[in-house]
């Protein structure tokens, strides 16, 4: 389940206007992911990502690498206390 959420968040952050040079805060990343999912929906985000990988694969690979690094601390499993 966590991997599905992370995949959705990655696609949403990928299509956002946030740039790596901005060094966004966790809150900024979370807001961007939410905004893009509300704007495009999960299918729309996935379609935008696919388009970018088709049109500009070299840039898209670098951006997705950055996206995954940004999400490492944001979308992570929370330990369950029992």
PDB file of N, CA, C and O in Angstrom, chain B, residues numbered from 101:
ATOM      1  N   UNK B 101       0.818  -1.199   0.000  1.00  0.00           N
ATOM      2  CA  UNK B 101       0.000   0.000   0.000  1.00  0.00           C
ATOM      3  C   UNK B 101       0.858   1.258   0.000  1.00  0.00           C
ATOM      4  O   UNK B 101       0.563   2.212  -0.720  1.00  0.00           O
ATOM      5  N   UNK B 102       1.918   1.264   0.802  1.00  0.00           N
ATOM      6  CA  UNK B 102       2.788   2.436   0.871  1.00  0.00           C
ATOM      7  C   UNK B 102       3.401   2.733  -0.486  1.00  0.00           C
ATOM      8  O   UNK B 102       3.527   3.900  -0.860  1.00  0.00           O
ATOM      9  N   UNK B 103       3.788   1.703  -1.233  1.00  0.00           N
ATOM     10  CA  UNK B 103       4.411   1.933  -2.533  1.00  0.00           C
ATOM     11  C   UNK B 103       3.432   2.582  -3.508  1.00  0.00           C
ATOM     12  O   UNK B 103       3.845   3.390  -4.339  1.00  0.00           O
ATOM     13  N   UNK B 104       2.158   2.250  -3.425  1.00  0.00           N
ATOM     14  CA  UNK B 104       1.158   2.874  -4.295  1.00  0.00           C
ATOM     15  C   UNK B 104       1.024   4.355  -3.956  1.00  0.00           C
ATOM     16  O   UNK B 104       0.963   5.197  -4.853  1.00  0.00           O
ATOM     17  N   UNK B 105       0.979   4.668  -2.687  1.00  0.00           N
ATOM     18  CA  UNK B 105       0.874   6.064  -2.259  1.00  0.00           C
ATOM     19  C   UNK B 105       2.107   6.838  -2.700  1.00  0.00           C
ATOM     20  O   UNK B 105       2.000   7.964  -3.186  1.00  0.00           O
ATOM     21  N   UNK B 106       3.280   6.231  -2.529  1.00  0.00           N
ATOM     22  CA  UNK B 106       4.514   6.908  -2.938  1.00  0.00           C
ATOM     23  C   UNK B 106       4.542   7.118  -4.444  1.00  0.00           C
ATOM     24  O   UNK B 106       4.990   8.165  -4.911  1.00  0.00           O
ATOM     25  N   UNK B 107       4.072   6.146  -5.209  1.00  0.00           N
ATOM     26  CA  UNK B 107       4.031   6.294  -6.663  1.00  0.00           C
ATOM     27  C   UNK B 107       3.110   7.441  -7.075  1.00  0.00           C
ATOM     28  O   UNK B 107       3.459   8.234  -7.950  1.00  0.00           O
ATOM     29  N   UNK B 108       1.950   7.531  -6.454  1.00  0.00           N
ATOM     30  CA  UNK B 108       1.027   8.633  -6.751  1.00  0.00           C
ATOM     31  C   UNK B 108       1.642   9.979  -6.384  1.00  0.00           C
ATOM     32  O   UNK B 108       1.547  10.945  -7.141  1.00  0.00           O
ATOM     33  N   UNK B 109       2.270  10.028  -5.218  1.00  0.00           N
ATOM     34  CA  UNK B 109       2.914  11.271  -4.775  1.00  0.00           C
ATOM     35  C   UNK B 109       4.051  11.652  -5.715  1.00  0.00           C
ATOM     36  O   UNK B 109       4.235  12.831  -6.018  1.00  0.00           O
ATOM     37  N   UNK B 110       4.812  10.667  -6.175  1.00  0.00           N
ATOM     38  CA  UNK B 110       5.929  10.938  -7.083  1.00  0.00           C
ATOM     39  C   UNK B 110       5.429  11.530  -8.395  1.00  0.00           C
ATOM     40  O   UNK B 110       5.999  12.498  -8.899  1.00  0.00           O
ATOM     41  N   UNK B 111       4.377  10.955  -8.943  1.00  0.00           N
ATOM     42  CA  UNK B 111       3.831  11.494 -10.190  1.00  0.00           C
ATOM     43  C   UNK B 111       3.312  12.912  -9.991  1.00  0.00           C
ATOM     44  O   UNK B 111       3.512  13.777 -10.844  1.00  0.00           O
ATOM     45  N   UNK B 112       2.648  13.147  -8.872  1.00  0.00           N
ATOM     46  CA  UNK B 112       2.105  14.480  -8.604  1.00  0.00           C
ATOM     47  C   UNK B 112       3.226  15.510  -8.406  1.00  0.00           C
ATOM     48  O   UNK B 112       3.147  16.620  -8.931  1.00  0.00           O
ATOM     49  N   UNK B 113       4.252  15.148  -7.664  1.00  0.00           N
ATOM     50  CA  UNK B 113       5.362  16.087  -7.472  1.00  0.00           C
ATOM     51  C   UNK B 113       6.098  16.316  -8.783  1.00  0.00           C
ATOM     52  O   UNK B 113       6.530  17.433  -9.065  1.00  0.00           O
ATOM     53  N   UNK B 114       6.243  15.278  -9.579  1.00  0.00           N
ATOM     54  CA  UNK B 114       6.906  15.382 -10.878  1.00  0.00           C
ATOM     55  C   UNK B 114       6.236  16.447 -11.745  1.00  0.00           C
ATOM     56  O   UNK B 114       6.923  17.241 -12.387  1.00  0.00           O
ATOM     57  N   UNK B 115       4.900  16.471 -11.769  1.00  0.00           N
ATOM     58  CA  UNK B 115       4.192  17.409 -12.653  1.00  0.00           C
ATOM     59  C   UNK B 115       4.024  18.793 -12.033  1.00  0.00           C
ATOM     60  O   UNK B 115       3.538  19.711 -12.692  1.00  0.00           O
ATOM     61  N   UNK B 116       4.420  18.949 -10.780  1.00  0.00           N
ATOM     62  CA  UNK B 116       4.319  20.262 -10.144  1.00  0.00           C
ATOM     63  C   UNK B 116       5.375  21.215 -10.707  1.00  0.00           C
ATOM     64  O   UNK B 116       6.282  20.799 -11.428  1.00  0.00           O
ATOM     65  N   UNK B 117       5.244  22.469 -10.373  1.00  0.00           N
ATOM     66  CA  UNK B 117       6.204  23.466 -10.858  1.00  0.00           C
ATOM     67  C   UNK B 117       7.411  23.619  -9.941  1.00  0.00           C
ATOM     68  O   UNK B 117       8.303  24.416 -10.233  1.00  0.00           O
ATOM     69  N   UNK B 118       7.458  22.882  -8.850  1.00  0.00           N
ATOM     70  CA  UNK B 118       8.584  22.976  -7.921  1.00  0.00           C
ATOM     71  C   UNK B 118       9.859  22.505  -8.606  1.00  0.00           C
ATOM     72  O   UNK B 118       9.871  21.482  -9.290  1.00  0.00           O
ATOM     73  N   UNK B 119      10.921  23.260  -8.412  1.00  0.00           N
ATOM     74  CA  UNK B 119      12.218  22.924  -8.988  1.00  0.00           C
ATOM     75  C   UNK B 119      13.191  22.493  -7.895  1.00  0.00           C
ATOM     76  O   UNK B 119      13.095  22.970  -6.764  1.00  0.00           O
ATOM     77  N   UNK B 120      14.122  21.602  -8.213  1.00  0.00           N
ATOM     78  CA  UNK B 120      15.108  21.168  -7.224  1.00  0.00           C
ATOM     79  C   UNK B 120      15.902  22.325  -6.625  1.00  0.00           C
ATOM     80  O   UNK B 120      16.280  22.283  -5.454  1.00  0.00           O
ATOM     81  N   UNK B 121      16.150  23.347  -7.419  1.00  0.00           N
ATOM     82  CA  UNK B 121      16.930  24.492  -6.940  1.00  0.00           C
ATOM     83  C   UNK B 121      16.218  25.259  -5.827  1.00  0.00           C
ATOM     84  O   UNK B 121      16.851  26.046  -5.122  1.00  0.00           O
ATOM     85  N   UNK B 122      14.925  25.043  -5.659  1.00  0.00           N
ATOM     86  CA  UNK B 122      14.163  25.727  -4.610  1.00  0.00           C
ATOM     87  C   UNK B 122      14.396  25.116  -3.236  1.00  0.00           C
ATOM     88  O   UNK B 122      14.085  25.737  -2.219  1.00  0.00           O
ATOM     89  N   UNK B 123      14.945  23.891  -3.197  1.00  0.00           N
ATOM     90  CA  UNK B 123      15.127  23.175  -1.926  1.00  0.00           C
ATOM     91  C   UNK B 123      13.852  23.268  -1.089  1.00  0.00           C
ATOM     92  O   UNK B 123      13.868  23.829   0.007  1.00  0.00           O
ATOM     93  N   UNK B 124      12.751  22.722  -1.600  1.00  0.00           N
ATOM     94  CA  UNK B 124      11.454  22.881  -0.940  1.00  0.00           C
ATOM     95  C   UNK B 124      11.398  22.193   0.423  1.00  0.00           C
ATOM     96  O   UNK B 124      12.043  21.171   0.656  1.00  0.00           O
ATOM     97  N   UNK B 125      10.617  22.780   1.300  1.00  0.00           N
ATOM     98  CA  UNK B 125      10.395  22.178   2.616  1.00  0.00           C
ATOM     99  C   UNK B 125       9.437  21.005   2.470  1.00  0.00           C
ATOM    100  O   UNK B 125       8.800  20.824   1.432  1.00  0.00           O
ATOM    101  N   UNK B 126       9.352  20.222   3.521  1.00  0.00           N
ATOM    102  CA  UNK B 126       8.426  19.078   3.526  1.00  0.00           C
ATOM    103  C   UNK B 126       6.994  19.566   3.312  1.00  0.00           C
ATOM    104  O   UNK B 126       6.232  18.955   2.563  1.00  0.00           O
ATOM    105  N   UNK B 127       6.635  20.659   3.966  1.00  0.00           N
ATOM    106  CA  UNK B 127       5.283  21.208   3.835  1.00  0.00           C
ATOM    107  C   UNK B 127       5.003  21.641   2.390  1.00  0.00           C
ATOM    108  O   UNK B 127       3.910  21.412   1.872  1.00  0.00           O
ATOM    109  N   UNK B 128       5.985  22.261   1.748  1.00  0.00           N
ATOM    110  CA  UNK B 128       5.824  22.688   0.363  1.00  0.00           C
ATOM    111  C   UNK B 128       5.612  21.489  -0.555  1.00  0.00           C
ATOM    112  O   UNK B 128       4.768  21.527  -1.451  1.00  0.00           O
ATOM    113  N   UNK B 129       6.382  20.425  -0.331  1.00  0.00           N
ATOM    114  CA  UNK B 129       6.247  19.203  -1.124  1.00  0.00           C
ATOM    115  C   UNK B 129       4.855  18.606  -0.919  1.00  0.00           C
ATOM    116  O   UNK B 129       4.190  18.233  -1.885  1.00  0.00           O
ATOM    117  N   UNK B 130       4.417  18.515   0.330  1.00  0.00           N
ATOM    118  CA  UNK B 130       3.097  17.955   0.620  1.00  0.00           C
ATOM    119  C   UNK B 130       1.994  18.783  -0.038  1.00  0.00           C
ATOM    120  O   UNK B 130       1.044  18.225  -0.588  1.00  0.00           O
ATOM    121  N   UNK B 131       2.114  20.104   0.017  1.00  0.00           N
ATOM    122  CA  UNK B 131       1.111  20.974  -0.595  1.00  0.00           C
ATOM    123  C   UNK B 131       1.099  20.822  -2.115  1.00  0.00           C
ATOM    124  O   UNK B 131       0.035  20.823  -2.733  1.00  0.00           O
ATOM    125  N   UNK B 132       2.277  20.693  -2.712  1.00  0.00           N
ATOM    126  CA  UNK B 132       2.358  20.535  -4.163  1.00  0.00           C
ATOM    127  C   UNK B 132       1.735  19.214  -4.599  1.00  0.00           C
ATOM    128  O   UNK B 132       1.003  19.168  -5.588  1.00  0.00           O
ATOM    129  N   UNK B 133       2.019  18.149  -3.873  1.00  0.00           N
ATOM    130  CA  UNK B 133       1.451  16.840  -4.204  1.00  0.00           C
ATOM    131  C   UNK B 133      -0.073  16.900  -4.127  1.00  0.00           C
ATOM    132  O   UNK B 133      -0.764  16.439  -5.035  1.00  0.00           O
ATOM    133  N   UNK B 134      -0.589  17.465  -3.050  1.00  0.00           N
ATOM    134  CA  UNK B 134      -2.043  17.577  -2.885  1.00  0.00           C
ATOM    135  C   UNK B 134      -2.662  18.417  -3.997  1.00  0.00           C
ATOM    136  O   UNK B 134      -3.685  18.042  -4.569  1.00  0.00           O
ATOM    137  N   UNK B 135      -2.043  19.542  -4.297  1.00  0.00           N
ATOM    138  CA  UNK B 135      -2.576  20.438  -5.330  1.00  0.00           C
ATOM    139  C   UNK B 135      -2.614  19.766  -6.699  1.00  0.00           C
ATOM    140  O   UNK B 135      -3.596  19.900  -7.429  1.00  0.00           O
ATOM    141  N   UNK B 136      -1.560  19.049  -7.048  1.00  0.00           N
ATOM    142  CA  UNK B 136      -1.508  18.394  -8.362  1.00  0.00           C
ATOM    143  C   UNK B 136      -2.498  17.240  -8.461  1.00  0.00           C
ATOM    144  O   UNK B 136      -3.095  17.023  -9.515  1.00  0.00           O
ATOM    145  N   UNK B 137      -2.675  16.500  -7.372  1.00  0.00           N
ATOM    146  CA  UNK B 137      -3.668  15.420  -7.394  1.00  0.00           C
ATOM    147  C   UNK B 137      -5.078  15.977  -7.511  1.00  0.00           C
ATOM    148  O   UNK B 137      -5.917  15.399  -8.202  1.00  0.00           O
ATOM    149  N   UNK B 138      -5.343  17.087  -6.849  1.00  0.00           N
ATOM    150  CA  UNK B 138      -6.667  17.715  -6.964  1.00  0.00           C
ATOM    151  C   UNK B 138      -6.882  18.308  -8.358  1.00  0.00           C
ATOM    152  O   UNK B 138      -7.988  18.255  -8.898  1.00  0.00           O
ATOM    153  N   UNK B 139      -5.826  18.868  -8.932  1.00  0.00           N
ATOM    154  CA  UNK B 139      -5.928  19.507 -10.245  1.00  0.00           C
ATOM    155  C   UNK B 139      -6.035  18.485 -11.379  1.00  0.00           C
ATOM    156  O   UNK B 139      -6.907  18.599 -12.241  1.00  0.00           O
ATOM    157  N   UNK B 140      -5.150  17.492 -11.377  1.00  0.00           N
ATOM    158  CA  UNK B 140      -5.051  16.561 -12.501  1.00  0.00           C
ATOM    159  C   UNK B 140      -5.662  15.192 -12.233  1.00  0.00           C
ATOM    160  O   UNK B 140      -5.997  14.469 -13.171  1.00  0.00           O
ATOM    161  N   UNK B 141      -5.810  14.826 -10.954  1.00  0.00           N
ATOM    162  CA  UNK B 141      -6.219  13.462 -10.623  1.00  0.00           C
ATOM    163  C   UNK B 141      -5.048  12.517 -10.820  1.00  0.00           C
ATOM    164  O   UNK B 141      -4.039  12.889 -11.420  1.00  0.00           O
ATOM    165  N   UNK B 142      -5.174  11.307 -10.322  1.00  0.00           N
ATOM    166  CA  UNK B 142      -4.051  10.370 -10.425  1.00  0.00           C
ATOM    167  C   UNK B 142      -3.766   9.989 -11.879  1.00  0.00           C
ATOM    168  O   UNK B 142      -2.606   9.885 -12.275  1.00  0.00           O
ATOM    169  N   UNK B 143      -4.810   9.783 -12.667  1.00  0.00           N
ATOM    170  CA  UNK B 143      -4.607   9.429 -14.074  1.00  0.00           C
ATOM    171  C   UNK B 143      -3.977  10.576 -14.864  1.00  0.00           C
ATOM    172  O   UNK B 143      -3.138  10.351 -15.736  1.00  0.00           O
ATOM    173  N   UNK B 144      -4.385  11.795 -14.554  1.00  0.00           N
ATOM    174  CA  UNK B 144      -3.825  12.958 -15.246  1.00  0.00           C
ATOM    175  C   UNK B 144      -2.356  13.161 -14.930  1.00  0.00           C
ATOM    176  O   UNK B 144      -1.569  13.508 -15.812  1.00  0.00           O
ATOM    177  N   UNK B 145      -1.979  12.947 -13.670  1.00  0.00           N
ATOM    178  CA  UNK B 145      -0.567  13.057 -13.288  1.00  0.00           C
ATOM    179  C   UNK B 145       0.255  12.002 -14.020  1.00  0.00           C
ATOM    180  O   UNK B 145       1.331  12.295 -14.542  1.00  0.00           O
ATOM    181  N   UNK B 146      -0.255  10.777 -14.054  1.00  0.00           N
ATOM    182  CA  UNK B 146       0.457   9.690 -14.737  1.00  0.00           C
ATOM    183  C   UNK B 146       0.610   9.998 -16.230  1.00  0.00           C
ATOM    184  O   UNK B 146       1.656   9.718 -16.817  1.00  0.00           O
ATOM    185  N   UNK B 147      -0.409  10.562 -16.833  1.00  0.00           N
ATOM    186  CA  UNK B 147      -0.351  10.908 -18.256  1.00  0.00           C
ATOM    187  C   UNK B 147       0.698  11.991 -18.519  1.00  0.00           C
ATOM    188  O   UNK B 147       1.436  11.924 -19.502  1.00  0.00           O
ATOM    189  N   UNK B 148       0.755  12.986 -17.633  1.00  0.00           N
ATOM    190  CA  UNK B 148       1.757  14.055 -17.776  1.00  0.00           C
ATOM    191  C   UNK B 148       3.170  13.500 -17.661  1.00  0.00           C
ATOM    192  O   UNK B 148       4.058  13.883 -18.422  1.00  0.00           O
ATOM    193  N   UNK B 149       3.375  12.595 -16.703  1.00  0.00           N
ATOM    194  CA  UNK B 149       4.686  11.972 -16.528  1.00  0.00           C
ATOM    195  C   UNK B 149       5.062  11.196 -17.793  1.00  0.00           C
ATOM    196  O   UNK B 149       6.185  11.308 -18.284  1.00  0.00           O
ATOM    197  N   UNK B 150       4.133  10.421 -18.309  1.00  0.00           N
ATOM    198  CA  UNK B 150       4.394   9.630 -19.517  1.00  0.00           C
ATOM    199  C   UNK B 150       4.755  10.532 -20.693  1.00  0.00           C
ATOM    200  O   UNK B 150       5.659  10.216 -21.467  1.00  0.00           O
ATOM    201  N   UNK B 151       4.060  11.636 -20.826  1.00  0.00           N
ATOM    202  CA  UNK B 151       4.342  12.577 -21.907  1.00  0.00           C
ATOM    203  C   UNK B 151       5.760  13.123 -21.791  1.00  0.00           C
ATOM    204  O   UNK B 151       6.497  13.177 -22.775  1.00  0.00           O
ATOM    205  N   UNK B 152       6.134  13.525 -20.587  1.00  0.00           N
ATOM    206  CA  UNK B 152       7.480  14.068 -20.383  1.00  0.00           C
ATOM    207  C   UNK B 152       8.560  13.031 -20.658  1.00  0.00           C
ATOM    208  O   UNK B 152       9.589  13.351 -21.252  1.00  0.00           O
ATOM    209  N   UNK B 153       8.334  11.791 -20.233  1.00  0.00           N
ATOM    210  CA  UNK B 153       9.318  10.739 -20.510  1.00  0.00           C
ATOM    211  C   UNK B 153       9.409  10.473 -22.009  1.00  0.00           C
ATOM    212  O   UNK B 153      10.481  10.135 -22.511  1.00  0.00           O
ATOM    213  N   UNK B 154       8.305  10.619 -22.726  1.00  0.00           N
ATOM    214  CA  UNK B 154       8.332  10.436 -24.175  1.00  0.00           C
ATOM    215  C   UNK B 154       8.995  11.585 -24.903  1.00  0.00           C
ATOM    216  O   UNK B 154       9.743  11.376 -25.858  1.00  0.00           O
ATOM    217  N   UNK B 155       8.719  12.813 -24.446  1.00  0.00           N
ATOM    218  CA  UNK B 155       9.235  14.006 -25.125  1.00  0.00           C
ATOM    219  C   UNK B 155      10.661  14.371 -24.704  1.00  0.00           C
ATOM    220  O   UNK B 155      11.464  14.789 -25.538  1.00  0.00           O
ATOM    221  N   UNK B 156      10.978  14.216 -23.426  1.00  0.00           N
ATOM    222  CA  UNK B 156      12.278  14.651 -22.890  1.00  0.00           C
ATOM    223  C   UNK B 156      12.820  13.623 -21.900  1.00  0.00           C
ATOM    224  O   UNK B 156      12.933  13.914 -20.709  1.00  0.00           O
ATOM    225  N   UNK B 157      13.154  12.433 -22.374  1.00  0.00           N
ATOM    226  CA  UNK B 157      13.527  11.358 -21.444  1.00  0.00           C
ATOM    227  C   UNK B 157      14.734  11.681 -20.566  1.00  0.00           C
ATOM    228  O   UNK B 157      14.758  11.301 -19.395  1.00  0.00           O
ATOM    229  N   UNK B 158      15.724  12.366 -21.101  1.00  0.00           N
ATOM    230  CA  UNK B 158      16.922  12.654 -20.309  1.00  0.00           C
ATOM    231  C   UNK B 158      16.618  13.602 -19.146  1.00  0.00           C
ATOM    232  O   UNK B 158      17.166  13.443 -18.055  1.00  0.00           O
ATOM    233  N   UNK B 159      15.765  14.563 -19.372  1.00  0.00           N
ATOM    234  CA  UNK B 159      15.377  15.499 -18.316  1.00  0.00           C
ATOM    235  C   UNK B 159      14.421  14.817 -17.336  1.00  0.00           C
ATOM    236  O   UNK B 159      14.518  15.017 -16.125  1.00  0.00           O
ATOM    237  N   UNK B 160      13.512  14.023 -17.857  1.00  0.00           N
ATOM    238  CA  UNK B 160      12.519  13.346 -17.022  1.00  0.00           C
ATOM    239  C   UNK B 160      13.181  12.374 -16.043  1.00  0.00           C
ATOM    240  O   UNK B 160      12.747  12.263 -14.897  1.00  0.00           O
ATOM    241  N   UNK B 161      14.205  11.683 -16.476  1.00  0.00           N
ATOM    242  CA  UNK B 161      14.897  10.743 -15.595  1.00  0.00           C
ATOM    243  C   UNK B 161      15.534  11.501 -14.427  1.00  0.00           C
ATOM    244  O   UNK B 161      15.426  11.077 -13.276  1.00  0.00           O
ATOM    245  N   UNK B 162      16.194  12.618 -14.725  1.00  0.00           N
ATOM    246  CA  UNK B 162      16.811  13.418 -13.654  1.00  0.00           C
ATOM    247  C   UNK B 162      15.751  13.965 -12.704  1.00  0.00           C
ATOM    248  O   UNK B 162      15.955  13.971 -11.490  1.00  0.00           O
ATOM    249  N   UNK B 163      14.634  14.419 -13.237  1.00  0.00           N
ATOM    250  CA  UNK B 163      13.573  14.973 -12.377  1.00  0.00           C
ATOM    251  C   UNK B 163      12.969  13.878 -11.494  1.00  0.00           C
ATOM    252  O   UNK B 163      12.725  14.106 -10.309  1.00  0.00           O
ATOM    253  N   UNK B 164      12.727  12.701 -12.057  1.00  0.00           N
ATOM    254  CA  UNK B 164      12.138  11.625 -11.258  1.00  0.00           C
ATOM    255  C   UNK B 164      13.106  11.173 -10.166  1.00  0.00           C
ATOM    256  O   UNK B 164      12.679  10.810  -9.071  1.00  0.00           O
ATOM    257  N   UNK B 165      14.386  11.194 -10.455  1.00  0.00           N
ATOM    258  CA  UNK B 165      15.376  10.852  -9.426  1.00  0.00           C
ATOM    259  C   UNK B 165      15.278  11.853  -8.273  1.00  0.00           C
ATOM    260  O   UNK B 165      15.270  11.462  -7.105  1.00  0.00           O
ATOM    261  N   UNK B 166      15.202  13.136  -8.603  1.00  0.00           N
ATOM    262  CA  UNK B 166      15.055  14.177  -7.573  1.00  0.00           C
ATOM    263  C   UNK B 166      13.753  13.987  -6.797  1.00  0.00           C
ATOM    264  O   UNK B 166      13.737  14.081  -5.570  1.00  0.00           O
ATOM    265  N   UNK B 167      12.663  13.720  -7.519  1.00  0.00           N
ATOM    266  CA  UNK B 167      11.352  13.513  -6.890  1.00  0.00           C
ATOM    267  C   UNK B 167      11.432  12.396  -5.855  1.00  0.00           C
ATOM    268  O   UNK B 167      10.955  12.549  -4.731  1.00  0.00           O
ATOM    269  N   UNK B 168      12.032  11.281  -6.233  1.00  0.00           N
ATOM    270  CA  UNK B 168      12.133  10.146  -5.306  1.00  0.00           C
ATOM    271  C   UNK B 168      12.979  10.486  -4.085  1.00  0.00           C
ATOM    272  O   UNK B 168      12.673  10.041  -2.979  1.00  0.00           O
ATOM    273  N   UNK B 169      14.035  11.264  -4.272  1.00  0.00           N
ATOM    274  CA  UNK B 169      14.835  11.705  -3.125  1.00  0.00           C
ATOM    275  C   UNK B 169      14.016  12.605  -2.204  1.00  0.00           C
ATOM    276  O   UNK B 169      14.087  12.476  -0.982  1.00  0.00           O
ATOM    277  N   UNK B 170      13.243  13.511  -2.785  1.00  0.00           N
ATOM    278  CA  UNK B 170      12.416  14.428  -1.989  1.00  0.00           C
ATOM    279  C   UNK B 170      11.372  13.674  -1.175  1.00  0.00           C
ATOM    280  O   UNK B 170      11.081  14.044  -0.038  1.00  0.00           O
ATOM    281  N   UNK B 171      10.820  12.639  -1.743  1.00  0.00           N
ATOM    282  CA  UNK B 171       9.737  11.916  -1.079  1.00  0.00           C
ATOM    283  C   UNK B 171      10.222  10.903  -0.054  1.00  0.00           C
ATOM    284  O   UNK B 171       9.412  10.344   0.685  1.00  0.00           O
ATOM    285  N   UNK B 172      11.511  10.657   0.007  1.00  0.00           N
ATOM    286  CA  UNK B 172      12.038   9.656   0.931  1.00  0.00           C
ATOM    287  C   UNK B 172      11.594   9.928   2.363  1.00  0.00           C
ATOM    288  O   UNK B 172      11.169   9.003   3.055  1.00  0.00           O
ATOM    289  N   UNK B 173      11.678  11.147   2.816  1.00  0.00           N
ATOM    290  CA  UNK B 173      11.283  11.456   4.185  1.00  0.00           C
ATOM    291  C   UNK B 173       9.826  11.825   4.350  1.00  0.00           C
ATOM    292  O   UNK B 173       9.324  11.881   5.473  1.00  0.00           O
ATOM    293  N   UNK B 174       9.139  12.076   3.248  1.00  0.00           N
ATOM    294  CA  UNK B 174       7.756  12.543   3.318  1.00  0.00           C
ATOM    295  C   UNK B 174       6.782  11.372   3.313  1.00  0.00           C
ATOM    296  O   UNK B 174       5.886  11.309   4.154  1.00  0.00           O
ATOM    297  N   UNK B 175       6.948  10.457   2.386  1.00  0.00           N
ATOM    298  CA  UNK B 175       6.058   9.301   2.285  1.00  0.00           C
ATOM    299  C   UNK B 175       6.840   8.083   2.750  1.00  0.00           C
ATOM    300  O   UNK B 175       7.477   7.392   1.955  1.00  0.00           O
ATOM    301  N   UNK B 176       6.781   7.842   4.020  1.00  0.00           N
ATOM    302  CA  UNK B 176       7.490   6.704   4.595  1.00  0.00           C
ATOM    303  C   UNK B 176       6.559   5.989   5.563  1.00  0.00           C
ATOM    304  O   UNK B 176       5.688   6.607   6.175  1.00  0.00           O
ATOM    305  N   UNK B 177       6.747   4.713   5.691  1.00  0.00           N
ATOM    306  CA  UNK B 177       5.895   3.975   6.625  1.00  0.00           C
ATOM    307  C   UNK B 177       6.066   4.494   8.053  1.00  0.00           C
ATOM    308  O   UNK B 177       7.183   4.740   8.507  1.00  0.00           O
ATOM    309  N   UNK B 178       4.978   4.649   8.729  1.00  0.00           N
ATOM    310  CA  UNK B 178       5.008   5.062  10.132  1.00  0.00           C
ATOM    311  C   UNK B 178       4.954   3.805  10.988  1.00  0.00           C
ATOM    312  O   UNK B 178       4.065   2.971  10.814  1.00  0.00           O
ATOM    313  N   UNK B 179       5.891   3.667  11.903  1.00  0.00           N
ATOM    314  CA  UNK B 179       5.875   2.463  12.744  1.00  0.00           C
ATOM    315  C   UNK B 179       4.573   2.371  13.550  1.00  0.00           C
ATOM    316  O   UNK B 179       4.086   3.367  14.084  1.00  0.00           O
ATOM    317  N   UNK B 180       4.037   1.183  13.622  1.00  0.00           N
ATOM    318  CA  UNK B 180       2.823   0.947  14.374  1.00  0.00           C
ATOM    319  C   UNK B 180       3.219   0.524  15.784  1.00  0.00           C
ATOM    320  O   UNK B 180       3.954  -0.444  15.976  1.00  0.00           O
ATOM    321  N   UNK B 181       2.725   1.259  16.748  1.00  0.00           N
ATOM    322  CA  UNK B 181       3.018   0.934  18.150  1.00  0.00           C
ATOM    323  C   UNK B 181       1.952  -0.019  18.657  1.00  0.00           C
ATOM    324  O   UNK B 181       0.757   0.256  18.556  1.00  0.00           O
ATOM    325  N   UNK B 182       2.394  -1.134  19.199  1.00  0.00           N
ATOM    326  CA  UNK B 182       1.427  -2.102  19.719  1.00  0.00           C
ATOM    327  C   UNK B 182       1.606  -2.295  21.206  1.00  0.00           C
ATOM    328  O   UNK B 182       0.878  -3.076  21.819  1.00  0.00           O
TER     329      UNK B 182
END
